[in-house]
Amino acid sequence: MEYRKLGGTGVRVSAVSLGTGGQWGGRVDRGAAKRIVAAALDSGINYIDTANIYGTWYDGKPLAEEFLGLALEGVRERIVLGTKGCQRLGDGPNAWGASRYNLMNALEASLRRLRTDHVDLYQIHLYDPETPMEETMRTLEDLVRSGKVRYIGSSQYQAWQICTCNDLADRYGWARFVTTQAHYNLLEREAEAELLPFCRARNVGLLPYFALANGLLAGRYSPGEPPPADSRAAAFERTRRYLGRYGTPANYVTIGKLTEYARQRGHTLADLAIAWLLAEPVVATVITGASSAEQIAANARAAAWKLNASEAAEVRAILGSEGGTQE
């Protein structure tokens, strides 16, 4: 396993990491969570990503953090652990947002579920336009000073939002965002317009999510056919909407070309999707979901494929021929 710096920090994280969204709390129960975490560790993965809302789509409870906390018992010291807060969890006008009130409450609840006294990376899950950036950044600084958070990051932020937050942090001597999460894969490349150049210039690590495009880049779906019964699309309406947006005829043509490109080199389409993201140096780790130990082990193996400059250019030529990013 390759290890990369977490943004501008001295912490090193595995090039491929484990994400606990998707079916954690559903098909992934407590037992499966333990098996998946064990397989991740055996594969060299040392970064695990979760969020306080993961798992709530099953019965309203944040089961992903709960299951992960149980799975990390006895191995917590081997893991760089990231979680997120900000999105709505519960009722009431203050049960969401990047305010001091909500973030402090959300972190304490996450720590209880995760059975730990600190998280290594605490991320604001979504930009909150109703809370002043100064309030959010000062709160995060206080959480870092308390020892309950080691580093901070953002998720789904635009480049200017991260820039403004980090400028505030620099002005007052507060903790800066060292990472940001973004929807970025072979079929969705909007991040290349502004976010990637910003991350390169300001040494902010990029953590791509939906690396396999909800299964499209794992060969899980075929045009004109219903989704497999054990797939995310079969379980979630939001995944079916995702397939409706990205599972276009043009993108299926691109997927076919990419699949053949990978096959000729002894790899799978999923291998290529992960290796292509890792060809970008500012990517700190590629977050990959898994509903089985075998899946996370396969994702980890993909990090061994190092695309050279010529291969990266060939892949971009395939993407360019069909347009890639969807509007």
N, C-alpha and C positions, 0 to 999 in steps of 0.2 A: 504494500500500500504506500502510495505517495502521501506526504504530509506537507501542507502549505500553511503560510502565515495567515492568521485571522485578521485580515485587513492590515493596519499598521502596527499591530501588537506583536509581542514576542511569542504568543501562543500558537502552537501548530495543531492543525486539525486535518483529519483524513480527507483526501480529495473527494471521496464519495462519503455521504453521511446518510443517516437514517431519519426519515420524517415519519411522524406519527399521526398524520391526518388520515384522510381516506376512511378505511374500514376499521380503525382502532375503536373499540367500543361496540362494534358490530360483529363481523366475522372474526376479527382479532379480539379474542377474549383474554382473560388474565394469563392462562396457560400459553396461548400463542404468543402473547407479548414477551413472556420470559424466553421462549425459544428464539424469537426474532432477535431480541437483544443479545442473547448468547451467541447466535450466529454472526451478528454484526461485529461483536468483539473478536470472535475467532477469525474474522476476515480482515481485521486491522482497523475497522471503523472506530473512531473515538469521539465523533461529534454526533449528538442526537438532538433533534429539533422537535419541539412540541409547542402547544399553545393552550391557553386556558379554555378556549371554546372547542377544541378538538374533541370529538366524541359526543358533543351535545345534540347532534342531529338524530340520535337514536332514542334517548328517553329524557333529554334535557340536562343530563348530568355530564360534567367534564371528565369523561371516563379515560381519555388518553393520558392525561397527567396522572390520574390515579393508578392506571395499569403500569405506566412507566415507572412510577415511584416504587411499586412492588418489584418490578423487574430489575431495578437498579440496586436493590438491597445486597450489600456485600461487594458490589463492583462500582459504586458511585465514584470512587477516586480515580477510576480509569477513564472516566467520561468527561468531555467538555459538554456541558449541558446548556441548551438554549430553550427559552420559552418566550411567550409573547402575551401582552395584555393590551387592552383598549377596546376591543369589540364587545358588543353587548353580551353580558352573562347575568341573567336574572332580570327581575322587574324593577321598575322605578326609574326616575329621571337621571340618577347618578350611577346606574349600573353599567355604564359604558364611558368611553372617552379617555383622553390623555391628561385629565386633570390630576392634581395632587391627590385629591380625595379618592378617585377611582384607582389610580395606579398603585398607591400604597396598599389599598385593600386587596387589589387583584394579586399583587406580588405575595402578600402574606398567605392568601388562599392557595396560590400555586405552590408555595414552599411546603405547606401542609400536605397537599396532595402528592407532591413529589418526594416527600419524606427526606428533605434535605434542609440545611441551614443557609444555603446560598445557591444561586444560579450563576453560571459563568457568562452567559450572554442574555440580557433582558432586552427584548425588542418591542417597539411600539408597532402594533399589528396593522395599524391603518392610520393615515394622517387625520387628525381631528381639527377641522377648521374652526371649531367653536372654543377651543382652549388656546390661550396665548402660548406661543412657542417658548417664551421665557419661563412660564410656569412648568411646562413639561420638562424642559432641560434642567431647571433647578431641582425639580423633584427627582429626576434620574441621578443628578449629582449627589443628592442626599442619600439615595439608595446605594450608590457606590460607596460613599463614605461610611455608611452603616455596616459594610461588609457583606450585605445580603446579595449584592450584585457585583460581579467583577468587571464586566464591560457592557456597553449598551449598543444597540443597533436599531435600525428602522426596517419597515416592511411596507411595500407598496407606496413608497414616497417618490415624488418626482425629484429630479436632480436639484432644482432650485430650493426645494423644501429642506433637503439634507444640507445644502450649502448654507442656508440661512440659520438652521439650527446649530451647525458646527461653528459658524461665525460667532454666534452668541456664546457658545461654549468657550471659544478662544478668547473672547473679550473678557469674560468673567472668571476664566480659569477652571471651568467645569469639565466634566467628562464629555467626550465627543462621541458621535456615532462612528463606530469603527467598521460597521458592516451595513448592508442593506439587502433585503430580499426582493426579488423581482420575478415576474412571470417571463421566462426566457427559455426558448428551446428552438429546435430546427424549424418549427412552423410559426413561431411568434418571436419576431426580432425587433419589436418597437424599442426595446432597451438600447439598441445600437445607435439610435439617433442622438440622445443626450446623456442617458444614464451611464452607459459604458465609458464614454470619453470623460465624464465627470469623475467616475470612480478611479480611472487610471490617473488622472491629474491630481486627485486629492487623496490617493492611497486609501480608498474605502473598499473593503472586500465585498464582492458580489456573491450572494448566495442564491442561485437560480432555483425556483420551485416549478413544479409541473414539467420537470425535465423530460419526462416521457409523454407529455401532452395527454395526461389522463388515460394512458394506454394506447393512444394512436401510434406512438413511436415505439411501442413494444409489440406491435402486430396483433393487438387484441381484437381489433374490429375490422370488418370487411364492408365495403360499400354495398348498400341495399340489403344487408342482412341484420337481423335483430342482435343486440348485444348478448354475449354469453351470460348465462344465469348468475355466474359468480363474479361478474365484473362490476366496476363502479357505476357504469352507465345503467346497469340493470337495477342498481340499488338507489341511485340518486337522480332526481330531476335535474339538478344543477350540472351534473356530468353529461346528461343527455343534451342539455343546452350547449355545453362546451363542444360536444361532438357535432351539433348542428352548425356551430360557427366554424370549426376547424376541419371537420370531416367533409370538406368540399370535394367535388370531382377533381379539381386541379391539384389539391393537396394529396389526394389518393394517388394521382400520377406521380407526384414527387416522392411520396412514401415508397411506391414501387421501385423507383430508380435508386433511392437510398438503400432499400433492402437489398437490391442486387449488388450495389457497390460494396456493402458490408459483407455479403455472402462471398463475393470473389476474394475477399481478404481473410476469410475464415472467421468472421464475426457476425453477430446478430444486429438487427436494426437498433435494438436498445443499447448495445455496446457503442454503436456509432453515435447515438444521441448523447450519451454521457461523455464519450471521448471528445466529441466536437466542442462541448461546453468547456471541457478542461483544457482545450487548446488556447483558451483565453487566459492569460496569466493573472488577471485581476480577479478571476473566479477563485474564491477561497475554498469552497466545497460545493458539490452538487448534491442537493437534497433529493433523496429518492425514497418513495414510499414502498412499503412491502407488507403483504398480508401472509407471508410465510417465510420460514428460515431460508428456503431455497431461493426465493426472490432476492432477498437482501444479499446473499452470498454471490449471486449472479451479477447484481449491480456493482458490488465491490470489485469483482474481477474485471469489469469494464475499464477501471482506472489504469490497468496495465497497458492498454492500447494508447500509445502516444502518437497522435497525428502529427506528421511533419508538415512543413510549410506547403509542400506540393499537394499533399492529401487535403489539407484544409482548403486550399484554393479549388481543388476539384469538387469538394462538397459544396462550396459556395457557388460554383458554376451550376451545379444541379439545382440548388435553391433559387438562384437567380432566374433560371429558365422558366420557373413556374410562379415566381412572385413572392413565395414565402409568407411573410407576415400578412395577416388578415386585417382588413379595416373594420 
